[in-house]
């Protein structure tokens, strides 16, 4: 019987602590007024290719959303066309319908 209040207290504590630990990332709208709107490229270690971002601001927001720090970035990477992470030039449905 004594365990029920302890269980309820620990459940409430865990729910409250979970809300505190959530990080709220800024919106991409704040990047519109940024003076550093130069494209930046970062090496994506997971997919082994280079991703292009509109600016350093966009890169920071993506890092916040993915809970990941990007260390290997440079505007020089943007010239490496063969290593860019490309989406396929076709739609998923074109393979299904054979076009």
Order of alpha helices (4+ residues) and beta strands (2+ residues): alpha-beta-beta-alpha-beta-alpha
